[in-house]
Amino acid sequence: MNWLQKNTYIVVLFVAFFVMGAFLLITDKGNTTYEQIEIQHGDTLWTLAEQYRGKMTKQEWIKQVKTENGLTGEHIVAGHAITVPINEKSIYIANLKSEEELHSVEVAIKNP
């Protein structure tokens, strides 16, 4: 105990590392991967957010998409491709192939 009183900087460093580790653990939202999708007629960032946002809020997802794609507004054009974040914990169970394009179907996961 006398050693700890003489070396209080070690206790301070230990507490600082512990607090930083706890902060990182609490704020971690899981690994996010990115997928490039083609914008379809009628798509908006808000409708795409409903499909791909995972556990993010719509506003967080849209902000991340705008940053990733260098968008200044929320205007997107059908036929263009954009990169969207996909939460790693999302599960894609089917790929339905039409004549012209490939669609992904996302299924929600209920945590026990």
N, C-alpha and C positions, 0 to 999 in steps of 0.2 A: 504494500500500500504506500509506503514511503517513496518507492521508486516512481509511482504514478504521480504523486504530488510534486516531485521534482521535474517530471517530464510531462507537464500538462499539454504541451503542443501535440503530443501523440494522441491524447484523448480528444482534443479538438479536431485533429485530422480524421480520426476514426468516426466521430459524430458527423463531420461534414460528408465523408464518403457514404455513410449510412443514409443520410438525408437525401443525397443525390441519387443513390440507388433506389430508394423508395419512390422518389419523384418519377424517375424513369419507368419504374414498374407500374405505377399507377396511371401514368399518361400514355402508356403504350396501347395503340389501337390495333395491333396485329400488323403483319407484313402486308404491304400494299404492292400489288403488281399492276402493270399498265397494259392495256390492250388498245389496239387501233381499230376503230369502228368507222363505217361509212354512214354518214348522216342520211336518213331517209326523209321523204316528203312528210311534213307534219311534225318532225322531231323538234323539240326545244331542249335547252339545257335542263329545264325543270322535269320534262318527261323522261329524259335520259337519266337524271338523278334518281328518279323513282326506280328505274331498272337496275342501276349499277352501284348505288351509293353504299350498300352494305349497312354498317352501323354508323356511318357518318351522317350528319345532318345534311339536308339538301344544300344549305348555304355553304357549308364546308366543302362539299363535293364540287359544287359549281365554282367556288373560288379556286380549288385545286386544278380543275379542268381549264379554267381561264389562264391560270399561271403556266400550266404545262404547255398550252397551245398558243400562248402569246395573244390571247383575246383581250380586247379592251372593253367590249360590251358583251351582251348576251345573245347577239345575233349570230346564228350559224346557218350555213347554206347546204341544202340537200345535194348529195353527190360528193361533197368534200369529206375527207377523212379527218378525224380528230383522235387524239390519244386520251383515254379515260382511265381513271384509277379503278381497279377491281380489288376488293378486299380478299385476301388469301383464304379467308374462312368461308367464302361463298362457294357453293357447289354448283357446277354445271352438269346436269345429268343427261342432256340431250342436245345434239346439234341437228337441226332440221335443215335439209338442203333443198332449196327451191331451184328453179331453173337458172336464176340469175345471181343469187346471193346466199350467204350462209348466215343463219341466225343462231344465237345461243339462248337457251332457256335456263333461267336461274331459279333455284328452289331455296326457299328460306329454311334456315336451320333453327330448330328449337333446342336451346341448351337445357340440359336436365337440371 
